[in-house]
Each structure stands twice: as structure tokens, then as C-alpha cells.
Amino acid sequence: MRMHYLAVVLWAALAAASVRAQDAAVLKLPQDIEFKGPLSGPPQTVVLYGDPTKPGLFVTRVKFSSGWKDAPHWHPDEARTVVVLSGTFYFGKGDTWDESKLQAYPAGTFYSEPAKAAHFTWAKDGDVVIQVSGIGPSGKTFVKQTN
């Protein structure tokens, strides 16, 4: 009987954990995703999951307006991946802007960024939307440029 009681208690605990996990599910339909920021100029962002400023998994989307250049910078995330959802995203590695290092990443491209790896980007040919997943806390540190 005691074993039966323990099995029931264990089953109840697992069921409660399952319900909590289901309650934590996130659903964002396209019409529910609202980017924040100006319509042109600096990138617009939306947080889809988690909080990039806190420890733990997060997912964001970033929309770059046509022509936007993002100066050399790096992110501290211990794990960070990016998917290009639309447009062609130009990505270059290094501490200084160098157009010869830019590679075209078309929609559908997946890539990862090592922590603190300096890079620069350009929405050269039109608007670009990327989806970033990472382990926070995240941030963005621009590389000081010397002229």
C-alpha cells in the first residue's frame, strides 16, 4: 500500500509539473508580433520569449531598415544563434568596418556567434528581419574605433 501511495504522489507531482510547463507555453501569431522602435533608422525589435537582460533563454526578432549599417560590436551571450527570416543580411567579422569582409546571408541562413566576437552588419539591399536566440543576459558593446 505504501508503494502505491508513493506512486500516486509521484504521478501527481509529475502531472502538476506538466500543467505548469503547458501554462508557460508561448504562442505569438504573426499579427501579434509588434516591433518597437522608429520606422526607419535604428533597428526595431520585439522579444518573443524570455528576457534578454536576464539569465536564461531568450528569442528576439530584429528588423533593419534598408541601408542600415551596424558598426563593429559584440555580444556577451554564452550561446547565440541567428536566422535570417527575410531580406539579405550582410555580415562581416572584425573590429573595424571593412566592406570586403561582408558576406551576403540570404533568407533562410542560420549562423552562430561566439561570445564577444566582434562583427558588423549591413541591410544593404533592403529591409532585413533576423531572429536571435541566446542565453542571457545579453547586450551589445560597440568596438571603439580609432581614426
ChimeraX attribute file (.defattr): number of C-alpha atoms within 10 A of each C-alpha:
attribute: neighborCount
match mode: 1-to-1
recipient: residues
	/A:1	6
	/A:2	7
	/A:3	8
	/A:4	9
	/A:5	10
	/A:6	11
	/A:7	12
	/A:8	12
	/A:9	12
	/A:10	12
	/A:11	12
	/A:12	12
	/A:13	12
	/A:14	12
	/A:15	12
	/A:16	12
	/A:17	12
	/A:18	12
	/A:19	11
	/A:20	11
	/A:21	10
	/A:22	10
	/A:23	9
	/A:24	9
	/A:25	8
	/A:26	9
	/A:27	9
	/A:28	9
	/A:29	6
	/A:30	7
	/A:31	6
	/A:32	8
	/A:33	13
	/A:34	13
	/A:35	16
	/A:36	13
	/A:37	13
	/A:38	11
	/A:39	12
	/A:40	14
	/A:41	13
	/A:42	14
	/A:43	21
	/A:44	18
	/A:45	20
	/A:46	16
	/A:47	18
	/A:48	18
	/A:49	15
	/A:50	18
	/A:51	17
	/A:52	20
	/A:53	12
	/A:54	12
	/A:55	14
	/A:56	13
	/A:57	17
	/A:58	21
	/A:59	20
	/A:60	19
	/A:61	22
	/A:62	19
	/A:63	24
	/A:64	26
	/A:65	22
	/A:66	16
	/A:67	15
	/A:68	19
	/A:69	18
	/A:70	17
	/A:71	18
	/A:72	22
	/A:73	20
	/A:74	21
	/A:75	21
	/A:76	19
	/A:77	21
	/A:78	14
	/A:79	16
	/A:80	21
	/A:81	16
	/A:82	19
	/A:83	19
	/A:84	21
	/A:85	19
	/A:86	18
	/A:87	22
	/A:88	23
	/A:89	26
	/A:90	20
	/A:91	17
	/A:92	21
	/A:93	17
	/A:94	15
	/A:95	18
	/A:96	18
	/A:97	18
	/A:98	12
	/A:99	13
	/A:100	7
	/A:101	15
	/A:102	17
	/A:103	15
	/A:104	17
	/A:105	17
	/A:106	16
	/A:107	16
	/A:108	14
	/A:109	15
	/A:110	15
	/A:111	12
	/A:112	13
	/A:113	18
	/A:114	14
	/A:115	14
	/A:116	14
	/A:117	14
	/A:118	20
	/A:119	23
	/A:120	24
	/A:121	22
	/A:122	25
	/A:123	22
	/A:124	18
	/A:125	14
	/A:126	15
	/A:127	19
	/A:128	25
	/A:129	22
	/A:130	23
	/A:131	20
	/A:132	20
	/A:133	22
	/A:134	23
	/A:135	21
	/A:136	22
	/A:137	17
	/A:138	22
	/A:139	11
	/A:140	11
	/A:141	13
	/A:142	15
	/A:143	16
	/A:144	11
	/A:145	10
	/A:146	5
	/A:147	3
